Amino acid sequence: MLEGQGQERLYVRHLRVNPQAALVVDDVPDEQTWQPPGILIKGTTVPRTEGGEVLGPGFGPNWIEVVPNLVRPWGIDSPAL
């Protein structure tokens, strides 16, 4: 189990059935041009039950590792505004 009180979160149960996931992180530094830099990461997830506390105060031991098989950045090489 990844959660206390014997209950897993719904997304963890979904990842046990289909461990494939995608994560997109982007930013809009200039709303005038609307060319947000970002990164797409796709891969297989691995639920972990210890070690999450090292992320900082308030984090529990559980976390989800994403083992990437695709990493696609865009607009990251452009100069900072």
C-alpha positions in Angstrom: 0.0 0.0 0.0 1.2 3.5 -0.8 -1.1 5.4 1.6 -1.7 5.3 5.3 -4.9 3.8 6.8 -4.8 0.9 4.2 -6.1 3.0 1.3 -4.2 3.7 -1.9 -4.9 6.8 -3.8 -6.9 6.4 -7.0 -4.0 7.4 -9.3 -1.8 4.8 -7.7 -4.3 2.1 -8.4 -4.6 3.3 -12.0 -0.8 3.2 -12.4 -0.7 -0.4 -11.1 -3.1 -1.4 -13.9 -1.4 0.8 -16.6 2.1 2.0 -15.4 2.5 4.3 -18.4 2.5 8.0 -17.6 3.2 11.4 -19.2 4.3 14.6 -17.5 4.4 18.1 -19.1 5.9 21.1 -17.4 5.8 24.5 -19.1 6.0 28.2 -18.4 4.7 31.3 -20.0 7.4 33.9 -19.5 5.9 36.3 -22.0 2.1 36.4 -22.6 2.6 38.7 -25.6 4.3 36.1 -27.8 2.8 33.0 -26.1 5.8 30.7 -26.8 6.0 28.8 -23.6 9.2 26.7 -23.0 8.6 23.3 -21.6 9.4 19.6 -21.4 7.4 16.4 -22.0 8.4 13.2 -20.2 6.8 9.9 -21.0 7.7 6.6 -19.3 6.9 3.7 -17.0 6.0 4.4 -13.4 7.4 2.6 -10.4 5.5 3.1 -7.0 8.0 3.6 -4.2 7.1 3.2 -0.5 10.2 4.9 1.1 12.5 7.8 0.6 9.9 10.5 -0.2 10.7 12.4 3.0 14.0 13.7 1.5 11.9 15.9 -0.7 11.3 18.3 2.2 9.0 19.0 5.2 5.5 17.6 4.9 6.4 14.9 2.4 5.6 11.3 3.3 7.6 8.2 2.4 5.6 7.3 -0.7 6.5 8.6 -4.2 6.2 7.6 -7.9 9.3 7.2 -10.0 9.0 7.8 -13.7 11.6 5.9 -15.8 11.6 7.9 -19.0 11.6 6.4 -22.5 10.8 9.8 -24.2 12.0 13.3 -23.2 11.1 16.1 -25.5 11.9 19.7 -24.6 10.8 22.8 -26.5 11.8 26.4 -26.3 14.4 25.7 -23.6 17.4 26.7 -25.6 16.0 30.2 -26.3 17.5 33.1 -24.4 16.0 34.1 -21.0 13.7 37.1 -21.0 
